[in-house]
Amino acid sequence: MKHTLLATTALVAMTGAAAAEITISGTGRIGVRTTEGVAASGGVTTYAKANTNMVADYTSANGSAHSALANGTAATADMIQEIDADIAASQALAAADVTTATKAVQDAKTATLQAIRAALVSTTAAVAKTDDTTTGVNRFRISFAGSGETDGGISYGISGRAEQSDSSVLGSQYVSGAFGKIKMGDLGGADKDAAGHIAGGVGLSGMGSNNEIAYQAKDHNLGYEFSTNGLTVGYSQNTAVQTGSNSAVGLKWSGDMGGTGLTVGVGQSKVGTATQNTMSVAVSMGGLTIKAISSSNDNGPATASSDEVRHSTTAGAEKAYALAVTGAATPDTDHTGVSISYAVDALSVTAYSKTVSTTGSADKDYTGLGFAYNMGGATLKAGMVEDNKVSSMDIGISFSF
């Protein structure tokens, strides 16, 4: 239950303006959260293919051809071991050279071998073991809202919030009338307005809010929407982007189907060369609500690699050992999820499941279950989530005033 701390009604100093109201409200929470540790895992090594530059320069630097190094052939662990041995031998010869000139020549050969190795092999860092942790969960948030209406029937308003540790106030503004609604500020995109998220943010702190979809139009700051007979059409864009695409559209319909509430939302955003399509359907009856969502982002076309290992030869010429992978593979990313919420009297229960699939990578799965019991002004909340195989639980009390 939310109580208004401050509500004022005053005449707005403009011609044809009626009354305006400003309200301030607040929320807070206090509790604990436990997160399980992560088991240690080793690094992953991947190998690229050799090219003609590598083959020729290896032969020049080492004095002989590598038995397995060939253009278009992927490196192996044994091949890298041989190159490491060649590098060590070259470094030993450099240390033994007594003149600056001969040492410089040997150092250049060492550098060539090291550059070839760097282009052929890459290793992701190992993951260190972490222990279970228990931390305090606390926050306060102050929300501001203002609304008014002119004598001519034009509505206007603001909303914003400030919270513990924030360095700025987030907010938005609007003007609406028979022409529709114009919005500015922290909006999030017309596709998100239409399709939204599945229910979640379970427990006291939300524990990652993994029920949410990653909308690429999250930075949009100008929007328009028009509503009639349960249908809402929206458009948004990021005015800070002066070139290329950065817009979103959304369409949402809500209605009653024989006592069952139905909401359907579809949206599309284009940011740069990436296109994201999202659709959601929600059904509600009594205290039960079920919602499903699907979102796909093609992330734009793949681009050629601009990442190269370059090496200057002893003659001063620069050669490039291009990596045998694209610099921006931009794989497609799909989000699918479903949530179930049920409320009866003061008790509500929410569960959700979401999968994020990225082409070429393992799926990431997220699930959550939580409940809330309204005690009148304060609410007891608890929940547990599985965040891509890492489990967390929290419990505490949230309150509003």
C-alpha positions as CSV (number, residue, x, y, z in Angstrom):
1,M,0.0,0.0,0.0
2,K,1.4,3.3,-1.0
3,H,0.8,6.5,1.0
4,T,1.3,10.0,-0.4
5,L,3.9,12.0,1.5
6,L,3.2,15.2,-0.2
7,A,0.3,16.2,-2.4
8,T,-0.2,19.8,-3.5
9,T,-2.7,21.4,-5.8
10,A,-1.9,24.8,-7.2
11,L,-2.8,27.0,-10.2
12,V,-0.2,26.6,-13.0
13,A,1.1,29.9,-14.1
14,M,0.1,29.7,-17.7
15,T,-3.0,30.8,-19.7
16,G,-5.7,28.2,-19.9
17,A,-4.1,25.9,-17.3
18,A,-6.1,24.0,-14.7
19,A,-4.8,22.4,-11.5
20,A,-1.6,20.3,-11.1
21,E,-0.5,17.8,-8.5
22,I,2.8,16.6,-7.3
23,T,3.3,13.5,-5.2
24,I,6.3,11.9,-3.5
25,S,6.4,8.3,-2.3
26,G,9.1,6.0,-1.1
27,T,10.0,2.3,-0.9
28,G,12.7,0.4,1.0
29,R,13.8,-3.1,1.6
30,I,16.0,-5.0,4.1
31,G,17.0,-8.7,4.1
32,V,19.7,-11.2,3.2
33,R,20.8,-13.1,0.0
34,T,22.8,-16.3,-0.3
35,T,24.5,-17.3,-3.5
36,E,26.2,-20.6,-4.1
37,G,29.9,-20.7,-5.2
38,V,31.3,-21.7,-8.6
39,A,33.5,-24.7,-9.1
40,A,36.9,-24.2,-10.7
41,S,37.3,-24.8,-14.4
42,G,40.2,-24.8,-16.7
43,G,40.8,-22.4,-19.6
44,V,39.7,-23.3,-23.1
45,T,42.3,-23.2,-25.9
46,T,41.3,-22.7,-29.6
47,Y,43.4,-22.9,-32.7
48,A,43.3,-20.9,-36.0
49,K,44.4,-21.8,-39.5
50,A,47.8,-20.9,-40.8
51,N,48.1,-18.6,-43.9
52,T,50.8,-18.2,-46.5
53,N,52.6,-15.3,-44.6
54,M,53.0,-17.5,-41.6
55,V,54.4,-20.5,-43.5
56,A,56.9,-18.4,-45.5
57,D,58.1,-16.4,-42.4
58,Y,58.4,-19.4,-40.3
59,T,60.7,-21.0,-42.8
60,S,62.7,-17.7,-43.0
61,A,63.0,-17.3,-39.3
62,N,63.6,-20.9,-38.3
63,G,65.8,-21.9,-41.2
64,S,63.6,-24.8,-42.2
65,A,59.9,-25.4,-42.9
66,H,57.6,-26.6,-40.1
67,S,56.5,-30.2,-40.8
68,A,52.8,-29.5,-40.2
69,L,52.5,-25.8,-40.8
70,A,50.6,-25.4,-44.1
71,N,48.3,-22.7,-45.6
72,G,44.7,-23.4,-44.6
73,T,45.6,-26.0,-42.0
74,A,44.5,-25.5,-38.4
75,A,47.1,-25.6,-35.7
76,T,47.2,-28.3,-33.1
77,A,48.6,-28.5,-29.5
78,D,51.6,-30.5,-30.8
79,M,52.3,-27.9,-33.4
80,I,52.3,-25.1,-30.8
81,Q,54.7,-27.1,-28.6
82,E,57.1,-27.3,-31.5
83,I,56.8,-23.6,-32.1
84,D,57.4,-22.9,-28.4
85,A,60.6,-25.1,-28.6
86,D,61.7,-23.1,-31.7
87,I,61.1,-19.8,-29.8
88,A,63.1,-21.0,-26.8
89,A,66.0,-22.1,-29.1
90,S,66.0,-18.7,-30.9
91,Q,66.0,-16.9,-27.5
92,A,69.0,-19.0,-26.4
93,L,70.9,-18.2,-29.6
94,A,70.2,-14.5,-29.1
95,A,71.6,-14.7,-25.6
96,A,74.7,-16.3,-26.9
97,D,75.4,-13.7,-29.6
98,V,78.1,-11.3,-28.6
99,T,77.6,-8.5,-31.1
100,T,74.7,-6.1,-31.2
101,A,74.0,-6.7,-34.9
102,T,73.8,-10.5,-34.7
103,K,71.7,-10.3,-31.5
104,A,69.3,-8.0,-33.3
105,V,68.9,-10.4,-36.2
106,Q,68.1,-13.3,-33.8
107,D,65.7,-11.1,-31.7
108,A,63.8,-10.4,-35.0
109,K,63.5,-14.1,-35.7
110,T,62.2,-14.7,-32.2
111,A,59.6,-12.0,-32.6
112,T,58.5,-13.5,-35.9
113,L,57.9,-16.9,-34.3
114,Q,56.1,-15.3,-31.3
115,A,53.8,-13.4,-33.7
116,I,53.0,-16.6,-35.6
117,R,52.2,-18.3,-32.4
118,A,49.9,-15.5,-31.2
119,A,47.9,-15.7,-34.5
120,L,47.5,-19.4,-34.2
121,V,46.4,-20.0,-30.6
122,S,44.2,-18.2,-28.1
123,T,43.2,-19.3,-24.6
124,T,40.3,-18.1,-22.5
125,A,41.1,-17.6,-18.8
126,A,40.4,-20.3,-16.3
127,V,37.6,-19.8,-13.7
128,A,38.7,-19.8,-10.1
129,K,36.7,-21.6,-7.5
130,T,34.4,-19.3,-5.4
131,D,32.8,-20.1,-2.1
132,D,29.1,-19.6,-1.1
133,T,28.4,-16.1,0.0
134,T,25.7,-14.4,2.2
135,T,25.2,-10.7,1.9
136,G,22.9,-8.0,3.2
137,V,20.2,-6.7,0.8
138,N,19.0,-3.1,1.4
139,R,17.9,-0.2,-0.6
140,F,15.6,2.9,-0.5
141,R,14.0,4.6,-3.5
142,I,12.2,7.9,-3.6
143,S,9.7,8.4,-6.5
144,F,8.4,11.7,-7.8
145,A,5.3,12.2,-10.0
146,G,3.6,15.2,-11.3
147,S,0.4,15.5,-13.4
148,G,-1.9,18.2,-14.6
149,E,-4.4,19.1,-17.2
150,T,-5.1,22.3,-19.1
151,D,-8.6,23.8,-19.4
152,G,-8.4,22.7,-23.0
153,G,-8.1,19.0,-22.0
154,I,-4.3,18.5,-22.6
155,S,-2.7,16.4,-20.0
156,Y,1.0,16.6,-19.0
157,G,3.2,15.0,-16.4
158,I,6.6,14.0,-15.1
159,S,7.9,10.9,-13.3
160,G,11.3,10.2,-11.8
161,R,13.1,8.4,-9.1
162,A,16.3,8.7,-7.0
163,E,17.7,5.8,-5.0
164,Q,20.5,4.9,-2.7
165,S,23.9,5.2,-4.3
166,D,22.5,6.7,-7.5
167,S,24.4,9.8,-8.8
168,S,21.5,10.9,-11.0
169,V,17.7,11.0,-11.1
170,L,16.0,8.9,-13.8
171,G,12.8,10.2,-15.2
172,S,10.5,10.9,-18.1
173,Q,8.0,13.5,-19.2
174,Y,4.8,13.5,-21.3
175,V,2.1,15.6,-23.0
176,S,-1.1,13.8,-24.1
177,G,-4.5,14.6,-25.6
178,A,-6.7,13.6,-28.4
179,F,-3.7,13.6,-30.7
180,G,-2.0,10.8,-28.6
181,K,0.8,10.9,-26.1
182,I,4.3,12.3,-26.7
183,K,7.0,11.1,-24.3
184,M,10.6,12.0,-23.6
185,G,13.3,10.9,-21.2
186,D,14.2,7.3,-20.0
187,L,11.8,5.3,-22.1
188,G,13.2,1.9,-23.1
189,G,11.7,1.6,-26.6
190,A,8.2,1.2,-28.2
191,D,8.8,-2.5,-28.7
192,K,9.3,-3.0,-24.9
193,D,6.2,-1.0,-24.2
194,A,4.2,-3.3,-26.4
195,A,5.7,-6.7,-25.5
196,G,7.2,-6.1,-22.1
197,H,8.7,-8.8,-19.9
198,I,7.5,-12.0,-18.4
199,A,6.7,-11.8,-14.7
200,G,9.6,-12.2,-12.4
201,G,12.1,-10.2,-10.4
202,V,11.2,-12.7,-7.7
203,G,12.2,-12.5,-4.0
204,L,13.2,-9.4,-2.2
205,S,15.9,-8.1,-4.6
206,G,14.9,-9.6,-8.0
207,M,18.2,-11.5,-8.0
208,G,19.3,-10.4,-11.4
209,S,15.9,-9.7,-12.9
210,N,16.6,-12.6,-15.4
211,N,12.9,-12.6,-16.4
212,E,13.7,-9.4,-18.5
213,I,14.4,-9.4,-22.2
214,A,17.5,-7.6,-23.5
215,Y,15.9,-4.9,-25.6
216,Q,18.4,-3.2,-27.9
217,A,16.2,0.0,-27.9
218,K,16.7,0.5,-24.2
219,D,18.3,3.9,-24.7
220,H,15.4,5.5,-26.6
221,N,14.5,8.9,-25.4
222,L,11.7,10.1,-27.6
223,G,8.4,8.3,-28.1
224,Y,4.8,8.6,-29.4
225,E,1.8,6.4,-28.8
226,F,-1.9,6.4,-29.7
227,S,-4.6,4.3,-28.0
228,T,-8.1,3.5,-29.0
229,N,-10.5,0.7,-28.1
230,G,-7.8,-1.4,-26.3
231,L,-5.3,-1.0,-29.2
232,T,-2.1,1.0,-28.6
233,V,0.4,1.9,-31.4
234,G,3.8,3.2,-30.5
235,Y,7.0,4.6,-32.0
236,S,10.3,5.6,-30.4
237,Q,13.9,6.5,-31.3
238,N,17.1,7.6,-29.8
239,T,17.7,11.3,-30.8
240,A,21.3,11.1,-29.8
241,V,22.0,8.9,-32.9
242,Q,22.3,11.1,-35.9
243,T,23.2,8.5,-38.5
244,G,21.9,5.0,-39.3
245,S,18.8,3.3,-37.9
246,N,17.8,3.6,-34.3
247,S,14.0,3.3,-34.0
248,A,11.3,1.0,-32.7
249,V,7.6,0.3,-33.2
250,G,5.1,-1.5,-31.1
251,L,1.5,-2.7,-31.3
252,K,-0.5,-3.9,-28.3
253,W,-4.1,-5.0,-27.8
254,S,-5.8,-5.8,-24.5
255,G,-9.4,-7.0,-24.2
256,D,-11.8,-9.3,-22.4
257,M,-12.7,-12.7,-24.0
258,G,-15.7,-14.0,-22.1
259,G,-14.3,-13.2,-18.6
260,T,-10.7,-14.0,-19.6
261,G,-8.3,-11.1,-20.1
262,L,-6.1,-11.3,-23.1
263,T,-3.1,-9.0,-24.0
264,V,-1.0,-9.4,-27.2
265,G,2.0,-7.3,-28.0
266,V,4.4,-7.2,-30.9
267,G,7.4,-5.0,-31.5
268,Q,10.4,-4.4,-33.7
269,S,13.5,-2.3,-33.3
270,K,16.2,-1.5,-35.8
271,V,19.5,-0.3,-34.2
272,G,22.4,0.0,-36.7
273,T,22.3,-3.1,-38.8
274,A,20.6,-5.3,-36.2
275,T,16.9,-6.0,-36.1
276,Q,15.0,-7.3,-33.1
277,N,11.5,-8.8,-33.2
278,T,9.5,-9.5,-30.1
279,M,6.1,-11.0,-29.4
280,S,4.2,-11.7,-26.2
281,V,0.9,-13.1,-25.1
282,A,-0.7,-12.9,-21.7
283,V,-3.8,-14.5,-20.4
284,S,-5.4,-13.7,-17.0
285,M,-8.5,-15.1,-15.1
286,G,-9.3,-14.5,-11.5
287,G,-5.9,-14.2,-9.7
288,L,-4.0,-16.3,-12.3
289,T,-1.9,-14.7,-15.1
290,I,0.2,-16.6,-17.6
291,K,2.5,-14.9,-20.0
292,A,4.8,-16.1,-22.8
293,I,7.3,-14.1,-24.8
294,S,9.7,-14.7,-27.7
295,S,12.3,-12.3,-28.9
296,S,14.9,-12.7,-31.7
297,N,17.8,-10.3,-32.6
298,D,19.8,-11.0,-35.8
299,N,22.5,-8.6,-34.5
300,G,23.3,-7.6,-38.0
301,P,25.6,-9.2,-40.7
302,A,29.0,-10.6,-39.9
303,T,31.9,-8.4,-40.6
304,A,35.5,-9.3,-41.6
305,S,38.1,-9.3,-38.9
306,S,40.1,-6.1,-38.3
307,D,42.1,-7.8,-35.6
308,E,45.6,-8.7,-36.9
309,V,48.9,-9.7,-35.4
310,R,51.4,-7.5,-37.1
311,H,55.2,-8.0,-37.2
312,S,57.9,-5.8,-38.5
313,T,60.6,-7.7,-40.3
314,T,64.4,-6.9,-40.1
315,A,64.1,-5.1,-43.4
316,G,61.5,-2.7,-41.9
317,A,58.6,-4.1,-43.9
318,E,55.4,-4.9,-42.0
319,K,53.5,-8.1,-42.5
320,A,50.1,-9.0,-41.2
321,Y,49.1,-12.4,-39.8
322,A,45.4,-12.2,-40.1
323,L,43.4,-14.3,-37.6
324,A,41.3,-17.0,-39.2
325,V,38.1,-15.9,-37.5
326,T,35.8,-13.0,-38.2
327,G,36.1,-9.9,-36.0
328,A,32.4,-9.6,-35.4
329,A,30.5,-12.8,-36.0
330,T,27.3,-11.2,-34.8
331,P,25.4,-14.5,-34.1
332,D,21.6,-14.4,-33.7
333,T,20.3,-14.3,-30.2
334,D,16.9,-15.6,-29.2
335,H,15.0,-15.1,-25.9
336,T,12.1,-17.4,-25.0
337,G,10.3,-17.4,-21.7
338,V,7.1,-18.1,-19.8
339,S,5.8,-17.0,-16.4
340,I,2.9,-17.9,-14.1
341,S,1.6,-15.6,-11.3
342,Y,-1.2,-16.3,-8.9
343,A,-2.6,-14.0,-6.2
344,V,-5.1,-14.7,-3.5
345,D,-5.9,-12.3,-0.7
346,A,-2.6,-11.1,0.7
347,L,-0.5,-13.8,-0.9
348,S,1.0,-13.9,-4.4
349,V,3.3,-16.5,-6.0
350,T,5.4,-16.1,-9.2
351,A,7.4,-18.5,-11.2
352,Y,9.3,-18.1,-14.5
353,S,11.6,-19.8,-16.9
354,K,13.7,-18.2,-19.6
355,T,16.3,-19.5,-22.2
356,V,18.8,-17.4,-24.1
357,S,20.1,-19.1,-27.2
358,T,23.0,-17.6,-29.1
359,T,24.1,-19.3,-32.4
360,G,27.4,-21.1,-31.8
361,S,27.2,-21.0,-28.0
362,A,25.6,-23.1,-25.3
363,D,22.1,-22.1,-24.2
364,K,21.8,-20.1,-21.0
365,D,18.8,-21.0,-18.8
366,Y,17.2,-19.0,-16.0
367,T,14.4,-20.0,-13.6
368,G,12.9,-18.3,-10.6
369,L,10.3,-18.9,-7.9
370,G,9.1,-16.4,-5.3
371,F,6.3,-15.4,-3.0
372,A,5.1,-12.2,-1.4
373,Y,2.8,-11.7,1.6
374,N,1.3,-8.3,2.2
375,M,1.2,-7.4,5.8
376,G,-0.2,-4.0,5.3
377,G,2.4,-1.4,4.3
378,A,5.2,-4.0,4.6
379,T,5.5,-7.1,2.5
380,L,7.4,-10.3,3.4
381,K,9.2,-11.6,0.3
382,A,11.4,-14.6,-0.5
383,G,12.6,-16.3,-3.6
384,M,15.1,-18.5,-5.3
385,V,16.6,-18.4,-8.8
386,E,18.9,-20.5,-11.0
387,D,21.0,-18.1,-12.9
388,N,22.7,-20.2,-15.6
389,K,23.5,-23.0,-13.2
390,V,24.3,-20.6,-10.2
391,S,21.6,-20.7,-7.4
392,S,20.7,-17.8,-5.2
393,M,18.0,-17.3,-2.5
394,D,16.9,-14.3,-0.6
395,I,14.4,-13.3,2.0
396,G,13.4,-10.0,3.7
397,I,10.8,-7.3,4.1
398,S,10.0,-4.5,1.7
399,F,7.9,-1.5,2.7
400,S,6.4,1.5,1.2
401,F,5.2,4.9,2.4
